[in-house]
Amino acid sequence: MGLKNIEKAQVLRLGDEVEYQPGQIVSKTLAQNRALSMTLFAFEQDEEISTHTADGDALVTVLDGTGRFTIDGDTLTVVEVVKL
């Protein structure tokens, strides 16, 4: 199935799976196979990754704070998920 760094049949709080590190971007791959790559990232404020391309579709969920994403020249601002 391609699970990495997590146990099967375990409830995860995604926000607890990676921690912010000063001046760094921290990542943790949760699943990876030919059809899916699922990676968590923790970006310290004002950190960014370089422009890149992806082989498939991407889904972004912001768990804390605000993220700015540029797709085909358009910049989108995404805020954290509303907790009910």
C-alpha positions in Angstrom: 0.0 0.0 0.0 2.9 2.4 0.5 2.4 3.6 4.1 5.5 5.1 5.6 6.2 6.4 9.1 2.7 5.6 10.3 1.0 2.5 11.6 -2.1 1.0 10.1 -5.4 1.5 11.9 -4.1 4.4 13.9 -5.8 7.7 14.4 -3.5 10.6 13.6 -3.6 14.2 14.4 -1.7 15.5 11.4 -0.7 18.7 13.2 1.2 16.6 15.8 3.2 14.6 13.2 5.7 17.3 12.3 7.1 20.2 14.4 8.3 23.6 13.4 12.1 24.1 13.4 13.6 27.6 13.3 14.7 28.5 9.8 13.8 25.1 8.4 11.2 23.3 6.4 10.4 19.9 8.0 8.7 17.1 6.1 7.4 13.7 6.8 6.2 11.2 4.1 3.0 9.4 5.2 2.3 7.4 2.0 4.0 6.9 -1.3 3.3 4.7 -4.3 2.7 5.0 -8.0 -0.7 6.6 -7.6 -0.2 8.7 -4.4 2.3 10.7 -2.5 1.2 12.2 0.8 3.7 14.4 2.7 3.3 16.7 5.6 5.3 19.9 5.7 6.0 22.3 8.6 7.1 25.7 7.3 8.5 28.2 9.8 7.1 31.7 9.1 8.6 33.3 5.9 10.1 30.0 4.7 9.4 28.8 1.2 10.2 26.1 -1.3 11.5 26.8 -4.8 9.2 26.7 -7.8 8.8 23.1 -9.0 6.5 20.9 -11.1 4.6 17.8 -10.1 3.7 14.7 -12.1 0.1 14.7 -10.9 -2.5 16.6 -9.1 -1.8 18.2 -5.7 -4.1 18.8 -2.7 -3.1 21.4 -0.1 -4.6 21.6 3.4 -3.3 24.3 5.8 -3.5 23.1 9.4 -2.1 26.2 11.1 -1.5 29.7 9.9 -1.7 30.9 6.3 0.0 29.7 3.2 0.6 31.4 -0.2 0.8 29.1 -3.2 1.5 30.1 -6.8 0.0 28.0 -9.5 0.6 28.9 -13.2 1.4 32.5 -12.2 -1.7 32.9 -10.0 -1.1 33.4 -6.2 -3.6 31.8 -3.8 -3.8 32.4 -0.1 -5.1 29.5 2.0 -5.9 29.9 5.7 -6.0 27.1 8.3 -8.8 24.7 8.4 -11.7 25.9 10.5 -12.1 23.7 13.6 -15.7 23.1 14.6 
